[in-house]
Each structure stands twice: as structure tokens, then as C-alpha cells.
Amino acid sequence: MIEPMRRQFDAILGDGPDGDLDFAKPGATGQWSWCDALFMAPPAWIRLWAATRDPRYLDFAVRRWWKTSDYLYARDEHLYFRDSTYFGKREANGARVFWSRGNGWVMGGLVRMLEFLPKDHPARPRFEQQFREMAARLLTLQQADGLWRPSLLDPQSYPLKETSGTGFYCYAFAWGVNHGLLAREIYAPAAAKAWAALVACVEPDGRLTHVQPVGADPKRFDGRSTDAFGVGAFLLAGSEIHGLVGRGARP
């Protein structure tokens, strides 16, 4: 069943040198040139390696992750720009633009890479370090109600609740605790608080609200907005909160 997928991935391997990640240039969207791609692409490559043990797929996933990271990761903030067009942009308060769901995609991607990356792989310490760095930074940006706002560094300009980014952070925090990468006494309460806030955004008919629509940066939106990716993040969070509760946390 995976043979057609392998043919597609092998064709990508044969495409030649990596391209330019400058998002304004033609062909950039064929690269992992925006932060969301780190959830979409490398987890598929590493899973194909796990299924086939063909080292080319693992090597490609790891190499391309760090190429994108070296380009989009702001080391002083421990956050990702959405793409290169945001390098010089500023929020109303003068802060740089770091989108909540964009960084949520990265945290989810880190989890999915770490789930399969061998314990003795030379790149594993670097993945774990980035995961911990981002988690520590995001912990400081969680709002009093347990959620994160669409703009991580200018929540006042976007006061509306937002559940898709929050879902990914809740998922990553709980996963990190469950797998011994994040301190339980610090991150379990934050994950539990986020989960309680997410559940409060579920209407009686099951509709998850406050999901920012498809986009690329912080926006104002209808509070009843929902979408499949927000629900997916919510379900991922729930899958790890379930394990967290089994280990003594109390959302």
C-alpha cells in the first residue's frame, strides 16, 4: 500500500539540490519554506523510514528540518517566523510577528519527529533542545485563562480566544511530561489549565469554537469559527491529557 508513496518520495529525493527558502521567490512553496511545513512533511518522511528502514528518508527529514530551522527559527525568541516575509514585520506594540498556530504546527511536528527519531541518533539532542527551548518560551506566553492568543507577543491586539494553537501547545506540553522531556511540576499544570480552557470552548453539540480560520498570521475572527485542523489539535491534546491524568494530573 505504501509503494505509490515511496515512488513519490523517491522522485523528490532525485530532484537535486535543495531550493531557496525565500518565500517571495518562485518555487519556494515546493520547499519547507514556511513553519507549518514542519508538521506536514518531516513526520511523513520519518514514518516512511520507520516502515521501510531506508535511511534516505530519515536523513532527508532530519536535514531538511534543520535547514528550515536555521532559516526561520529566531534563536533569541525561541520561536519560529511563519515564513521569510515576516522577518521585518511588527505588531502594533512593536514586537515581532510570531503566530500562535504557526508555532503550534512546529511543536506538533517536534513531537512527531521525536516519537520516531532513534534514541541514539546524533541529531536527537538538538531536537530535544529545541523542543525544551520552545516549550519554556511558550510557557511564559500562556494567558491567564489558559489559552494562547493568535499573536504570541502582542495578545492585547488580538484578545479573542484561540484554540488551534492552544491545542497544539497542550498536546506538546502533555506529551513532553508523559515522555520525561518536560518537568511534570511545571508543565503538567500548564497543560491541564490549557485543556480546561479548550473544553470550555466546546459547545453542547460538540462544536469546538474559537478556531482561527486558514491563514498565515494573527487575525481577528468570528468566535464561533471552527475547522478540522483545530479539532485535530484538540484531539491530539486529549490523547496526551488522557495519559497525563493517568499519571496524577487533574485538569
C-alpha positions in Angstrom: 0.0 0.0 0.0 2.9 2.4 0.5 4.6 1.7 -2.8 3.0 4.7 -4.6 4.0 6.9 -1.7 7.6 5.6 -1.9 7.7 6.3 -5.7 6.7 9.9 -5.0 9.2 10.4 -2.2 12.0 8.8 -4.2 11.2 11.2 -7.0 11.6 14.1 -4.5 15.0 12.6 -3.4 16.1 12.7 -7.1 15.1 16.3 -7.6 18.6 17.6 -7.0 19.9 20.2 -4.5 17.6 21.9 -2.0 16.0 25.1 -3.3 15.8 28.6 -1.9 13.5 29.1 1.2 12.9 32.8 0.5 9.1 32.7 0.4 8.8 35.6 -2.0 10.7 33.7 -4.7 9.1 31.4 -7.3 9.2 27.7 -6.3 9.6 28.4 -2.6 6.4 26.6 -1.7 8.0 23.4 -3.1 10.4 23.6 -0.2 9.8 23.5 3.6 9.8 27.3 3.5 7.0 28.0 6.0 6.8 26.8 9.5 3.6 24.8 9.1 5.5 22.5 6.7 7.4 21.1 9.7 4.2 19.4 10.8 3.2 18.4 7.3 6.4 17.0 5.8 9.1 15.6 8.1 6.8 13.4 10.2 5.7 11.6 7.0 9.3 11.1 5.9 10.4 9.7 9.3 7.4 7.4 9.4 8.3 6.1 6.0 11.8 5.4 7.3 10.2 3.5 10.3 8.2 1.4 7.9 11.0 0.6 5.4 14.2 1.3 7.3 15.5 3.0 4.2 18.0 5.6 5.7 17.5 8.0 2.9 14.1 9.0 4.3 15.3 9.6 7.8 18.3 11.6 6.6 16.1 13.7 4.4 13.7 14.5 7.2 16.4 15.5 9.6 18.5 17.5 7.1 15.5 19.4 5.8 14.2 20.1 9.3 17.4 21.9 10.3 17.6 23.8 7.0 14.2 25.3 7.7 15.0 25.8 11.4 18.3 27.6 10.6 16.3 29.9 8.3 13.0 30.6 10.3 13.9 30.0 13.9 14.5 33.2 15.9 17.1 31.9 18.4 16.7 34.9 20.7 13.0 34.4 21.0 12.9 30.6 20.7 10.0 30.9 18.3 9.5 30.5 14.5 8.6 33.1 12.0 5.8 31.8 9.7 8.0 32.5 6.6 10.6 34.9 5.4 8.1 37.6 4.5 7.6 38.1 8.3 11.2 38.8 9.2 10.8 42.6 9.2 7.1 42.8 10.2 6.0 44.2 13.6 2.9 44.1 15.7 1.1 47.2 16.9 3.1 47.1 20.1 6.4 46.9 18.2 7.0 43.2 18.8 7.9 40.8 16.0 5.1 38.8 14.5 5.1 35.2 15.9 1.8 33.4 15.0 0.3 31.1 17.6 -0.9 28.3 15.3 2.3 28.5 13.2 4.4 27.8 16.2 1.8 25.2 17.3 2.4 23.3 14.0 6.1 23.3 14.8 5.6 22.0 18.3 3.4 19.2 17.0 6.0 18.5 14.4 8.7 18.2 17.0 6.6 15.7 18.9 6.0 13.6 15.8 9.7 13.6 15.0 10.8 12.7 18.5 8.3 9.8 18.6 10.3 8.0 15.8 13.8 9.5 15.9 16.1 6.8 17.3 17.4 7.5 20.8 21.0 7.2 19.6 20.6 9.4 16.5 23.2 12.2 16.5 20.6 14.8 15.9 18.3 13.8 18.7 19.9 16.0 21.4 19.4 19.0 19.1 15.7 18.1 18.5 15.2 17.7 22.3 16.9 21.0 23.0 14.7 22.9 20.5 11.6 21.2 22.0 12.5 22.3 25.5 13.5 25.8 24.4 10.2 26.4 22.7 8.2 24.9 25.5 9.9 27.1 28.0 9.3 30.2 25.9 5.7 29.3 25.2 5.0 28.7 28.9 5.7 32.4 29.6 3.2 33.4 26.9 0.2 31.4 28.1 -2.5 33.8 29.2 -4.3 33.8 32.5 -7.3 31.9 31.1 -5.1 29.0 30.0 -5.1 29.8 26.2 -2.7 31.5 23.9 -3.7 34.4 21.6 -3.2 34.5 17.9 -0.3 36.8 18.3 2.2 35.3 20.8 3.9 38.6 21.6 1.0 41.1 21.2 -2.0 39.4 22.8 -3.6 42.7 23.6 -4.1 43.4 19.9 -5.9 40.1 19.5 -7.8 39.5 22.7 -10.1 36.8 21.3 -9.5 33.3 22.5 -7.8 30.9 20.0 -8.0 27.1 20.3 -5.9 25.7 17.4 -2.6 27.0 18.6 -3.6 26.2 22.2 -4.5 22.7 21.2 -1.0 22.0 19.8 0.7 23.5 22.9 -1.5 21.5 25.2 -0.6 18.4 23.2 3.1 19.1 23.2 3.3 20.0 26.9 1.4 16.9 28.0 3.5 14.7 25.6 6.7 16.2 26.9 5.7 15.4 30.5 4.5 11.9 29.6 7.8 11.1 27.9 10.1 12.6 30.5 11.3 15.6 28.4 9.5 18.3 30.4 9.3 18.8 34.2 6.0 17.5 35.5 5.7 20.0 38.3 6.0 22.9 35.8 4.3 21.7 32.6 1.5 19.4 33.8 -0.4 22.2 35.5 0.0 24.4 32.3 -1.3 21.6 30.1 -4.2 20.9 32.5 -5.1 24.6 32.5 -5.0 24.7 28.7 -7.1 21.6 28.5 -9.8 23.0 30.8 -9.8 26.2 28.7 -10.2 24.2 25.5 -13.0 22.1 26.8 -14.8 25.3 27.8 -14.8 26.2 24.1 -16.7 23.1 23.1 -20.4 23.8 22.7 -23.1 21.3 23.8 -23.4 19.9 20.3 -19.7 19.1 20.1 -18.6 22.1 18.1 -15.1 23.4 19.0 -15.2 27.2 18.7 -12.5 29.9 18.6 -10.5 28.2 15.9 -8.7 30.9 13.8 -9.6 30.2 10.1 -7.0 29.3 7.5 -4.3 32.0 7.3 -0.7 32.8 7.8 -0.6 35.4 10.7 -2.6 36.7 13.6 -6.1 37.8 12.7 -9.4 38.8 14.3 -12.2 36.3 13.6 -15.7 35.1 14.5 -15.5 33.4 17.9 -17.7 30.6 16.7 -15.3 29.7 13.9 -14.3 26.1 13.7 -12.2 23.9 11.4 -10.9 20.4 11.1 -7.3 21.3 12.0 -8.4 22.9 15.2 -10.4 19.8 16.1 -7.4 17.7 15.2 -5.2 19.6 17.6 -7.9 19.3 20.3 -8.0 15.5 19.8 -4.2 15.2 19.9 -4.2 17.2 23.1 -6.9 15.0 24.6 -4.9 11.8 23.7 -2.0 13.1 25.8 -4.1 14.6 28.6 -5.6 11.1 29.0 -2.1 9.8 29.7 -1.4 12.7 32.0 -4.5 12.1 34.1 -3.4 8.5 34.4 -0.2 9.8 35.9 -1.9 12.0 38.5 -2.6 15.4 36.9 -6.1 16.8 37.5 -7.5 19.0 34.7 
